Amino acid sequence: MFYNPNMDYKKTVREGYNAIADRYLAERTRNSADVRLLADFMERLPAGADVLDAGCGAGIPISQILNERFRVTGVDFSEAQIELAKKNVPNATFLCEDMTKLAFPDNSFDGITSYYAIIHIPREEHQRLLANFYRMLKPGGFALLCLGAEHLIDDVDENYLGTRMYWSHFDSETYLKLLKDCGFSIVWSRIVTDETCEGAGHLFVLAQKK
């Protein structure tokens, strides 16, 4: 683990997930504690709702589960992941885009999910990202977001599933404040430490656009 001020972190994440697309997919499961949180999110949305899966990866399991009830748009900037997603969930729409630069119109989505993606973005960009999620949600819409649980400025692992990977995030209290500052109301927040999750523990938040 080390910090390199000269590293292009987004390039590191994109190339890393391109390299481990198949291996990462093999690690995912539908039965872990983090995935089970989707049920509450889904119950709050009408059938056929428009849902954005930001940082969708290969589409399994999150986009795949969402697609059983909703119209799903998945975005990820890893070309290899998007190609897998198109094959794994053919009825959804997948776009190879940087989730920090999404320009969907205001009030486009009834719901937004993001699993294990925000934590790979430099944390200085997180408030702007969350505000953009708020903008794209319809009034009354819900966001289920995976965030960091502890203070971490920049972290690089040279051997994450065989590739280099980068993380950056705030602590739980800071994220709850950032979400409220954007206009969200917090429905619930939970720390998930299930061993099948990526890493030791993450903050999951269900938030609603007022």
Secondary structure, DSSP 4 states (H G I P E B T S, - for coil): -B--TT--HHHHHHHHHHHTHHHHHHH--SSSHHHHTHHHHHHTS-TT-EEEEET-TT-TTHHHHHTTTSEEEEEES-HHHHHHHHHHSTTSEEEE--GGG--PPTT-EEEEEE-SSGGGS-GGGHHHHHHHHHHHEEEEEEEEEEEESS-EEEEEEEEETTEEEEEEE--HHHHHHHHHHHTEEEEEEEEE--TTSSSS-EEEEEEEE-
